[in-house]
Amino acid sequence: MLHRRELVHDWPADPTPHLSFAQFERAVLDFDRHLATRGLLLLYHTVFRFLETSVAPRYEPLFLVDPLSLEPSRRYDRNDRRVLEPREERFALFRKTS
């Protein structure tokens, strides 16, 4: 499970008691291993930045989440630090390219 209510609603300074970027990335790596080239990966309710995972360069972003909202999204980076993700980086759907 890559969605934790506590991280979305409370946005604690330290997410690791609930879920860490390392755990998120391990799950994403597992998805990647089973996904064929040109396959679709949907990551809609997550607070970690997929674009910072080691497999992100093999994916093409396809769909922005809430593209009309100008507000940045509250996320965590690969170092488990809180960051505000700009609207233009808020993707939820990706196509595997290689």
Secondary structure in CASP SS format (residue, H / E / C, confidence):
PFRMAT SS
TARGET T0000
AUTHOR 0000-0000-0000
METHOD secondary structure of the structure
MODEL  1
M C 1.00
L C 1.00
H C 1.00
R C 1.00
R H 1.00
E H 1.00
L H 1.00
V H 1.00
H H 1.00
D C 1.00
W C 1.00
P C 1.00
A C 1.00
D C 1.00
P C 1.00
T C 1.00
P C 1.00
H C 1.00
L C 1.00
S C 1.00
F H 1.00
A H 1.00
Q H 1.00
F H 1.00
E H 1.00
R H 1.00
A H 1.00
V H 1.00
L H 1.00
D H 1.00
F H 1.00
D H 1.00
R H 1.00
H H 1.00
L C 1.00
A C 1.00
T C 1.00
R C 1.00
G C 1.00
L E 1.00
L E 1.00
L E 1.00
L C 1.00
Y C 1.00
H C 1.00
T C 1.00
V C 1.00
F E 1.00
R C 1.00
F H 1.00
L H 1.00
E H 1.00
T C 1.00
S C 1.00
V C 1.00
A H 1.00
P H 1.00
R H 1.00
Y E 1.00
E E 1.00
P E 1.00
L E 1.00
F E 1.00
L E 1.00
V C 1.00
D C 1.00
P C 1.00
L C 1.00
S C 1.00
L C 1.00
E C 1.00
P C 1.00
S E 1.00
R E 1.00
R E 1.00
Y E 1.00
D C 1.00
R C 1.00
N C 1.00
D C 1.00
R C 1.00
R E 1.00
V E 1.00
L E 1.00
E E 1.00
P C 1.00
R H 1.00
E H 1.00
E H 1.00
R C 1.00
F E 1.00
A E 1.00
L E 1.00
F E 1.00
R E 1.00
K E 1.00
T C 1.00
S C 1.00
END
